[in-house]
């Protein structure tokens, strides 16, 4: 079964947008007519992918505005990066809380900011099915490997240890599993004979900064649907 993603402006033109709930996975369609989506970024570290997304939004390449950055770590460098840009940033520490308690606080912050899309950028928390259901087909993650190969932590090292000749990065929709959601976009990176896990990770990161904004732009500006696990653009 496929899920058809109708453009926002077409839904409004049909006269039922205001009364109908927003359909999961719907995307704005067409250059110049798409509204700027309200985006939140969840991170746990330095926030380099957040910066890449913010730069793309500022340049007008992605029709979105980052309205909130949230971290489960108060010392995450990405929070300061957001504040330097004038973007609201909130630390919601997870330590000492159950996953349910922590996610309730995060969801409240997102809903208070009227967030429409959520991008995970080095967010070291596995989201529950309940959290994902609050933003169905509107949560993205980027993973430093070519999924379904090498899911989970230290994916770059996994690829290097395994002897893979090609690795890369994957942008995918988020479900309740670990790096198991439908794939939106991938970029490949050769694994060189003289690579170390660190040099491979650095080259993959360069591609992440290209892939994440590109994938978000596709979802926001193209009509798309899910066919099983496949994200199909029209």
C-alpha positions as CSV (number, residue, x, y, z in Angstrom):
1,X,0.0,0.0,0.0
2,X,1.3,3.5,-0.8
3,X,0.8,6.7,1.1
4,X,0.2,9.6,-1.2
5,X,1.7,12.9,-0.1
6,X,-0.4,15.9,-1.3
7,X,1.0,19.4,-1.6
8,X,-0.1,21.8,1.1
9,X,-1.3,24.4,-1.3
10,X,-3.4,21.8,-3.3
11,X,-5.1,20.6,-0.1
12,X,-6.0,24.2,0.8
13,X,-7.3,24.8,-2.7
14,X,-9.6,21.8,-2.3
15,X,-11.2,23.7,0.6
16,X,-10.7,21.1,3.4
17,X,-7.2,21.9,4.6
18,X,-8.3,24.0,7.6
19,X,-10.7,21.3,8.8
20,X,-8.7,18.2,8.1
21,X,-5.7,16.9,10.1
22,X,-2.4,17.1,8.3
23,X,-1.7,13.9,6.5
24,X,1.4,12.0,7.5
25,X,4.3,12.5,5.1
26,X,2.7,15.3,3.1
27,X,5.1,17.7,1.5
28,X,4.9,21.1,-0.1
29,X,5.3,20.9,-3.9
30,X,6.7,23.4,-6.4
31,X,9.4,26.0,-6.3
32,X,8.1,29.3,-5.0
33,X,4.8,28.1,-3.7
34,X,6.0,26.0,-0.7
35,X,5.5,27.6,2.7
36,X,8.6,27.5,4.9
37,X,8.3,24.5,7.1
38,X,8.8,24.9,10.9
39,X,11.8,22.7,11.7
40,X,13.3,21.5,15.0
41,X,16.8,19.9,15.3
42,X,17.5,17.4,18.0
43,X,21.2,16.9,18.8
44,X,23.6,15.6,21.5
45,X,27.0,16.9,20.4
46,X,28.7,19.6,18.3
47,X,25.9,20.1,15.8
48,X,27.8,20.1,12.5
49,X,24.8,18.7,10.6
50,X,22.6,21.3,12.3
51,X,24.9,24.0,11.0
52,X,24.7,22.5,7.5
53,X,20.9,22.5,7.6
54,X,20.8,26.1,9.0
55,X,23.2,27.3,6.3
56,X,21.0,25.7,3.6
57,X,17.9,27.3,5.1
58,X,19.6,30.7,5.3
59,X,20.6,30.4,1.6
60,X,17.1,29.6,0.6
61,X,18.0,26.1,-0.6
62,X,15.7,24.5,1.8
63,X,12.2,26.1,2.4
64,X,12.3,25.7,6.1
65,X,13.0,27.8,9.2
66,X,14.7,26.2,12.2
67,X,12.5,27.4,15.1
68,X,14.1,25.3,17.9
69,X,17.2,23.2,18.7
70,X,16.9,20.7,21.6
71,X,19.6,18.6,23.2
72,X,19.5,16.0,25.9
73,X,22.9,17.3,27.0
74,X,23.3,20.7,28.6
75,X,27.0,20.9,27.5
76,X,26.3,20.1,23.8
77,X,28.2,22.5,21.6
78,X,25.3,22.5,19.1
79,X,23.2,24.5,21.6
80,X,25.7,27.4,21.6
81,X,25.9,27.2,17.8
82,X,22.2,27.7,17.7
83,X,22.2,30.6,20.1
84,X,24.9,32.3,18.1
85,X,22.5,32.2,15.2
86,X,19.7,33.6,17.2
87,X,17.8,30.3,17.1
88,X,16.0,29.2,20.4
89,X,17.9,26.4,22.0
90,X,16.8,24.3,24.9
91,X,18.7,21.7,27.0
92,X,16.3,19.0,28.3
93,X,18.7,16.6,30.2
94,X,17.7,13.0,30.0
95,X,19.8,11.9,33.0
96,X,17.7,10.7,35.8
97,X,14.5,10.5,33.8
98,X,12.8,7.5,32.2
99,X,12.5,7.6,28.4
100,X,8.8,8.3,28.7
101,X,9.4,11.2,31.1
102,X,12.1,12.7,28.9
103,X,10.2,12.4,25.7
104,X,7.1,14.0,27.2
105,X,9.2,17.1,27.9
106,X,10.8,17.1,24.5
107,X,7.4,16.7,22.7
108,X,5.9,19.5,24.8
109,X,8.8,21.8,23.7
110,X,8.3,20.9,20.1
111,X,4.5,21.4,20.2
112,X,4.9,24.7,22.0
113,X,7.2,25.8,19.1
114,X,4.6,24.6,16.6
115,X,7.2,22.3,15.0
116,X,6.2,20.5,11.8
117,X,9.4,18.5,11.0
118,X,12.1,17.1,13.2
119,X,15.6,16.4,12.1
120,X,17.9,14.3,14.3
121,X,21.5,15.4,14.0
122,X,23.7,13.2,16.2
123,X,20.9,12.8,18.7
124,X,22.0,9.9,20.8
125,X,18.6,8.7,21.9
126,X,16.4,6.1,20.4
127,X,12.9,7.4,19.9
128,X,9.9,5.5,21.1
129,X,6.9,4.5,18.9
130,X,4.8,7.0,20.8
131,X,7.2,9.9,20.0
132,X,7.4,8.9,16.4
133,X,3.6,8.8,16.2
134,X,3.4,12.5,17.1
135,X,5.3,13.4,13.9
136,X,4.4,10.6,11.5
137,X,6.8,10.5,8.5
138,X,8.1,13.9,9.5
139,X,11.2,12.9,11.5
140,X,14.5,12.5,9.6
141,X,17.8,11.1,10.7
142,X,21.2,10.9,9.1
143,X,23.4,7.9,9.6
144,X,27.1,7.6,8.6
145,X,26.8,4.4,6.6
146,X,24.9,3.0,3.7
147,X,22.0,1.5,5.4
148,X,20.9,-1.3,5.9
149,X,24.6,-2.0,6.3
150,X,26.3,-1.0,9.6
151,X,23.4,0.4,11.7
152,X,23.9,1.6,15.3
153,X,26.9,3.3,16.9
154,X,30.4,3.8,15.3
155,X,29.1,2.9,11.9
156,X,32.3,4.3,10.2
157,X,34.5,2.0,12.3
158,X,32.1,-0.9,11.6
159,X,32.6,-0.4,7.9
160,X,36.4,-0.1,8.2
161,X,36.8,-3.1,10.4
162,X,34.5,-5.2,8.1
163,X,36.7,-4.3,5.1
164,X,33.9,-2.6,3.1
165,X,35.2,-0.9,-0.1
166,X,32.4,1.6,-0.2
167,X,30.6,3.3,2.7
168,X,28.8,6.7,2.9
169,X,25.7,8.2,4.6
170,X,22.0,7.7,4.6
171,X,19.1,10.1,5.3
172,X,16.0,8.2,6.3
173,X,12.6,8.7,7.8
174,X,12.5,7.6,11.4
175,X,10.5,4.8,12.8
176,X,10.7,3.1,16.2
177,X,13.7,0.9,15.2
178,X,17.4,1.7,15.2
179,X,18.3,3.1,11.8
180,X,15.5,1.1,10.1
181,X,13.2,3.8,8.6
182,X,12.6,4.2,4.8
183,X,15.6,5.6,3.0
184,X,15.3,9.1,1.4
185,X,18.8,9.7,0.0
186,X,22.3,8.2,0.1
187,X,25.7,9.3,-0.8
188,X,28.6,6.9,-1.3
189,X,32.2,7.3,-0.1
190,X,35.0,5.0,-1.2
191,X,37.0,3.3,1.6
192,X,40.6,3.8,0.7
193,X,43.4,1.4,1.5
194,X,45.2,4.0,3.7
195,X,42.0,5.1,5.5
196,X,41.7,4.9,9.3
197,X,38.3,5.0,11.0
198,X,38.9,8.7,11.7
199,X,39.8,9.7,8.1
200,X,36.9,7.7,6.7
201,X,34.5,9.4,9.2
202,X,35.8,12.8,8.2
203,X,35.1,12.2,4.5
204,X,31.7,10.7,5.2
205,X,30.9,13.8,7.3
206,X,31.6,16.0,4.3
207,X,28.9,14.1,2.4
208,X,26.5,14.2,5.3
209,X,26.6,18.0,5.1
210,X,25.5,17.8,1.5
211,X,23.0,14.9,1.8
212,X,21.0,16.2,4.7
213,X,19.9,19.5,3.2
214,X,19.3,17.8,-0.1
215,X,17.0,15.2,1.3
216,X,15.0,17.7,3.3
217,X,14.6,19.9,0.3
218,X,13.3,16.9,-1.7
219,X,10.7,16.1,0.9
220,X,9.6,19.7,1.2
221,X,9.5,20.6,-2.5
222,X,8.5,17.4,-4.3
223,X,5.4,15.3,-4.2
224,X,6.3,11.9,-2.8
225,X,4.8,8.7,-1.4
226,X,5.7,5.5,0.4
227,X,5.4,2.3,-1.4
228,X,6.1,-0.3,1.3
229,X,9.6,0.8,2.5
230,X,10.4,2.8,-0.7
231,X,10.2,6.6,-0.8
232,X,9.1,7.4,-4.3
233,X,9.3,11.0,-5.7
234,X,7.1,12.1,-8.6
